[in-house]
Amino acid sequence: MKAVDLKQIIERGDEENVQAYLNFLEDLELVDLFYLIDEELYPTVISKVSNETFSTIFPFFERSTLDRIISHISDAQLIKILNGMETDDIAYTFRELGSSLDIELLDKLDKKDQVAKILSFPVDSAGSIMQSEVCLLKDGMTIGEAIESIRKQKTVLGDIICAFVVDEEKKLLGDIQLDDLILGKFIEPISKIMNPLKYYVDPMEDQEEVSQSFSKYDLTYMPVIDDEGKLLGQITFDDIQDVMESEANEDLLAFAGVNPSESLADTGENKLKVALGRFPWLVFSISASMLTGYILTFFEHQVANAIIFASFVPLIMNTTGNVGTQTAMIITRNFALGANEFGDFRLPLWREFLVGLIVGAMAATVTFLVTLLFYQNLEVSLRVGLTIIISVITAVLFGMFVPMGFKKIGIDPAVAAGPLVTSGCDMISVSLYLGVIVALNKLF
């Protein structure tokens, strides 16, 4: 049963069948339902959904929708829902809703200390997405004792990926895979099957760097330890997958000149705020276009056949804009994959330069031949073709070094791959075009 079907039942007022149909919905379909129905129908659905189900689906809601749902839930019910969630999801809910959620509720939660610890870390740090629920085994246990301990912890922790071995001071020594426990002999010490500490993360490390480690080493979890080596929690793959998706969305939106905080699904956002977030890049694009147009005014007094030469400006701008944007996106992608030092870029930069040279030569040759065929004018064809190859190579260099410069000064390089590179390439290509025309005009 799909959420849209249940929407129709609720709107008809057939409440007797609402519960029956709700039972057929998957968790994500239930989330979709809240986006499909009007807010006045929220109480009907909320009254028939268990607290356990809400604990599962809360992290899937956009901020404005979650805010509206909570407005129809009592504090007592909200505490029960939050208590059923993992610590990282509780922290996410408090951080996402901010002032909309009464901070005093935190003191009433069973896991208030663990959640407060997570909230104390910066937003984009590893500590802010870790979960405190970890399966702990004491050093010196036998395999039989460890299995019994895991059985007891299972009722509290829920899903267990692996078990961490700690000493008396809670310093992390290593981890144990559950299948190794099952296959081991009960009387043997767990040290015999324990994996030494190899991959771990500091709570202050940036989330993006953590996601790169997960991808590079093909990890499903990673312990979080402090400066003293004490275990604080763990980051699991499903949490880091959200980070990867978020970073990818941010890069995509930044490329388009859109505020990364925007969400298409969050229809409750202030429209004026969204528009103001996009306006600066629009102003930049308008200013760059006006400057490009001003540069074009030099054609009139500098060369003959100005109208013919001006007709090729869109061709040159589009060609160089595309090449510059492609190069900038490739460099930005390398940053996303973990390249941070100039040495990491030497081969990619050289490759991009050679590719740009080849593309420029091919585009220049095609443009030269087509222009010569249509206009029967060697002078015009030569200038346009020469401009193409020079401007394409320049666009490649511009697309390389702008995102690298942004990264160097601490600005998201994805910003450079959008309107900035496109507008910059437009101005540069038109300036080069005018320079080539004037230079060759004086030469001949």
NORTATA-V385481 format. One record per helix or strand of 2 or more residues. SS is the DSSP state (H for helix, E for strand). FROM is the first residue (numbers start at 0). TO is the last residue. If there is no record, write none. Layout:
BEGIN
ss: <SS | SS>
from: <FROM | FROM>
to: <TO | TO>
END
This chain:
BEGIN
ss: <H | H | H | H | H | H | H | H | H | H | H | E | H | E | E | H | H | E | E | H | E | E | H | H | H | H | H | H | H | H | H>
from: <2 | 14 | 26 | 38 | 50 | 62 | 74 | 86 | 102 | 111 | 125 | 134 | 142 | 162 | 170 | 177 | 189 | 194 | 199 | 206 | 220 | 229 | 236 | 270 | 298 | 305 | 312 | 341 | 377 | 412 | 418>
to: <11 | 21 | 35 | 45 | 59 | 69 | 82 | 99 | 107 | 118 | 127 | 137 | 156 | 165 | 175 | 182 | 191 | 195 | 201 | 216 | 224 | 235 | 254 | 295 | 301 | 309 | 335 | 374 | 407 | 416 | 442>
END
